[in-house]
Amino acid sequence: MYTPASMQIDELEARSLVDAVGSGWLVTVGSDGAPIATLLPILWRGDRVIAHLAKANPHWRDLDGRRALVIVGGPETYVSPSWYPSKSEHGRVVPTWNYLAVHLTGTVTVHREAAWLRAMVTELTDRHEGRRAEPWTVADAPTEYVDGLLQAIVGVELAVERVEGKAKLSQNRPEPDRLGVIAGLDDTGDAAASAVADAMRARRPDTA
């Protein structure tokens, strides 16, 4: 991922973004040389990312032992040049796109063991249900029912070898332009735009 130094985020920030998003695109190259991508709910723990695919999805058949890329996209939005105060000064402004993203590269292991699959779906479920006042658990469903569903999936474990994180948040613009973008994004009323504005407020140029 092309990442200028001012837009790099460290691993701690990358983990926070991945945890907040909770999903990522698993991207590989098939034996025929064609790219393959599947969007998956994921968990990043230590140096491993865990997930699962439907057994009916042929993507998993070409995964074991292969290098793969997991792309996690954070909030993103269009940035209008009309929000830059510098527009009225010289007019040399153009639209752009602000976003946050993390790329995780590593080698995949495919799991079909029932115990591994059950532990994985339990951890995924607990991660998201834990936010609820009355969380549902895998144990709430009949054991034979869950066992049947586990037979229809395969597990994916990515051993993370490289972490790349990027926050493109108008760091290349003068501070008045950055503040103009934040105000413009806030005025849109769009949730994604507001999330980008919050990220810009949290990430000042001197900390980029």
C-alpha positions as CSV (number, residue, x, y, z in Angstrom):
1,M,0.0,0.0,0.0
2,Y,1.4,3.4,-1.0
3,T,1.7,5.3,2.3
4,P,3.5,8.6,2.6
5,A,5.3,9.0,6.0
6,S,2.8,11.6,7.2
7,M,-0.1,9.2,6.6
8,Q,1.3,6.1,8.3
9,I,-0.5,4.7,11.3
10,D,1.3,2.4,13.8
11,E,0.2,-1.1,14.7
12,L,-1.7,0.0,17.8
13,E,-3.9,2.3,15.7
14,A,-4.2,-0.4,13.0
15,R,-5.4,-3.0,15.6
16,S,-7.9,-0.4,16.9
17,L,-9.3,0.2,13.4
18,V,-9.5,-3.5,12.6
19,D,-11.3,-4.2,15.9
20,A,-13.8,-1.4,15.2
21,V,-14.6,-2.4,11.7
22,G,-14.7,-6.2,12.4
23,S,-14.5,-7.4,8.8
24,G,-12.0,-7.5,5.9
25,W,-11.5,-8.6,2.3
26,L,-9.4,-11.7,2.0
27,V,-7.6,-11.4,-1.3
28,T,-5.5,-14.1,-2.9
29,V,-4.4,-15.2,-6.4
30,G,-5.8,-18.5,-7.6
31,S,-3.9,-21.3,-9.3
32,D,-5.1,-19.8,-12.6
33,G,-3.5,-16.5,-11.9
34,A,-6.8,-14.7,-11.4
35,P,-7.4,-12.6,-8.2
36,I,-10.1,-13.9,-5.7
37,A,-11.6,-11.8,-2.9
38,T,-14.1,-12.7,-0.1
39,L,-15.4,-10.3,2.6
40,L,-15.2,-12.0,6.0
41,P,-15.9,-11.1,9.6
42,I,-12.5,-11.3,11.3
43,L,-10.6,-11.2,14.6
44,W,-7.0,-10.1,14.9
45,R,-5.4,-11.6,18.0
46,G,-1.7,-11.5,18.5
47,D,0.0,-12.4,15.2
48,R,-3.1,-14.2,13.9
49,V,-6.2,-13.3,12.0
50,I,-9.1,-15.8,12.2
51,A,-12.2,-16.1,10.1
52,H,-14.3,-18.6,8.2
53,L,-15.8,-19.2,4.8
54,A,-18.7,-21.2,3.6
55,K,-17.5,-24.6,2.4
56,A,-19.5,-24.0,-0.8
57,N,-17.3,-21.0,-1.5
58,P,-14.5,-22.4,-3.8
59,H,-12.1,-19.7,-2.6
60,W,-10.9,-21.8,0.4
61,R,-9.8,-24.7,-1.9
62,D,-6.9,-22.6,-3.1
63,L,-5.9,-21.1,0.2
64,D,-3.9,-23.5,2.4
65,G,-0.2,-22.5,2.6
66,R,-0.7,-19.5,0.3
67,R,0.2,-15.9,1.0
68,A,-2.8,-13.6,1.3
69,L,-3.8,-10.0,1.9
70,V,-6.6,-8.9,4.2
71,I,-7.9,-5.4,3.5
72,V,-9.8,-3.6,6.2
73,G,-11.4,-0.4,5.2
74,G,-12.3,2.3,7.8
75,P,-14.4,5.4,7.3
76,E,-14.0,7.1,3.9
77,T,-15.5,10.1,2.1
78,Y,-15.3,12.5,-0.7
79,V,-13.6,15.9,0.0
80,S,-14.9,18.9,-1.9
81,P,-12.3,21.6,-2.9
82,S,-15.0,24.2,-2.1
83,W,-14.2,23.5,1.6
84,Y,-10.7,24.9,1.3
85,P,-10.2,28.5,2.2
86,S,-7.3,28.5,-0.2
87,K,-9.8,28.1,-3.0
88,S,-10.7,31.8,-2.8
89,E,-7.0,32.8,-2.6
90,H,-5.6,31.1,-5.7
91,G,-8.1,28.5,-7.0
92,R,-5.5,25.8,-7.3
93,V,-7.5,23.1,-5.6
94,V,-9.1,19.8,-6.7
95,P,-11.3,17.1,-5.1
96,T,-9.9,14.2,-3.2
97,W,-10.9,11.2,-1.1
98,N,-10.1,10.8,2.6
99,Y,-10.0,7.4,4.2
100,L,-8.4,5.0,6.7
101,A,-7.3,1.5,5.8
102,V,-5.2,-1.4,7.0
103,H,-3.5,-4.1,5.0
104,L,-2.4,-7.4,6.7
105,T,-0.2,-9.8,4.7
106,G,0.6,-13.3,5.7
107,T,0.3,-17.0,5.1
108,V,-3.0,-18.9,5.4
109,T,-3.8,-22.1,7.2
110,V,-7.2,-23.7,6.5
111,H,-8.9,-25.4,9.4
112,R,-11.6,-28.1,9.2
113,E,-11.3,-29.4,12.7
114,A,-14.7,-29.1,14.6
115,A,-13.1,-28.0,17.8
116,W,-11.1,-25.2,16.1
117,L,-14.2,-24.1,14.2
118,R,-16.4,-24.0,17.3
119,A,-13.8,-22.0,19.2
120,M,-13.5,-19.5,16.3
121,V,-17.2,-18.9,15.9
122,T,-17.6,-18.6,19.6
123,E,-14.9,-16.0,19.9
124,L,-16.4,-14.1,16.9
125,T,-19.9,-14.2,18.4
126,D,-18.8,-13.2,21.9
127,R,-16.8,-10.2,20.4
128,H,-20.0,-8.7,18.9
129,E,-22.7,-10.0,21.3
130,G,-20.6,-8.7,24.2
131,R,-21.9,-5.2,23.4
132,R,-25.5,-6.1,24.0
133,A,-27.3,-6.0,27.4
134,E,-28.4,-9.6,26.9
135,P,-25.8,-11.3,24.7
136,W,-26.6,-14.4,22.8
137,T,-24.0,-17.2,22.9
138,V,-23.3,-20.1,20.7
139,A,-24.2,-22.4,23.7
140,D,-27.8,-21.0,23.4
141,A,-28.4,-23.0,20.2
142,P,-28.8,-26.8,20.3
143,T,-25.5,-28.6,20.1
144,E,-26.5,-30.8,17.2
145,Y,-27.7,-27.7,15.3
146,V,-24.4,-25.9,15.7
147,D,-22.5,-29.1,14.8
148,G,-24.4,-29.3,11.6
149,L,-23.6,-25.7,10.7
150,L,-19.9,-26.2,11.5
151,Q,-19.8,-28.9,8.8
152,A,-20.7,-26.2,6.3
153,I,-17.8,-23.9,6.9
154,V,-14.0,-23.9,6.9
155,G,-11.7,-21.9,9.1
156,V,-9.1,-19.5,8.0
157,E,-6.0,-18.5,10.0
158,L,-3.7,-15.8,8.6
159,A,-0.2,-15.6,10.2
160,V,0.4,-11.9,10.0
161,E,3.8,-11.1,8.5
162,R,3.3,-7.4,7.5
163,V,1.1,-4.7,8.9
164,E,0.4,-1.6,6.8
165,G,-1.9,1.2,8.0
166,K,-2.9,4.4,6.4
167,A,-4.9,7.5,7.4
168,K,-5.3,9.9,4.5
169,L,-6.8,12.8,6.3
170,S,-5.7,16.0,4.4
171,Q,-2.3,16.0,6.1
172,N,-0.9,17.6,3.0
173,R,-3.1,20.7,3.3
174,P,-2.5,23.8,5.3
175,E,-4.3,23.9,8.7
176,P,-7.0,26.3,7.5
177,D,-7.9,23.9,4.7
178,R,-8.0,21.0,7.1
179,L,-10.3,22.9,9.4
180,G,-12.4,23.7,6.4
181,V,-12.7,20.1,5.4
182,I,-13.7,19.1,9.0
183,A,-16.4,21.7,9.0
184,G,-17.6,20.7,5.5
185,L,-17.8,17.0,6.4
186,D,-19.7,17.8,9.6
187,D,-22.2,19.8,7.6
188,T,-23.0,16.9,5.3
189,G,-24.9,15.0,8.0
190,D,-23.4,11.8,6.5
191,A,-22.3,9.2,9.1
192,A,-19.1,8.2,7.1
193,A,-18.2,11.8,6.6
194,S,-18.7,12.6,10.3
195,A,-16.5,9.6,11.2
196,V,-13.7,10.9,8.9
197,A,-14.1,14.4,10.5
198,D,-13.7,12.9,13.9
199,A,-10.5,11.0,12.8
200,M,-9.2,14.3,11.4
201,R,-9.8,16.0,14.7
202,A,-8.1,13.2,16.6
203,R,-5.1,13.2,14.3
204,R,-3.4,16.6,14.1
205,P,-0.6,17.3,11.5
206,D,2.1,17.4,14.2
207,T,1.2,13.8,15.3
208,A,0.9,12.4,11.7
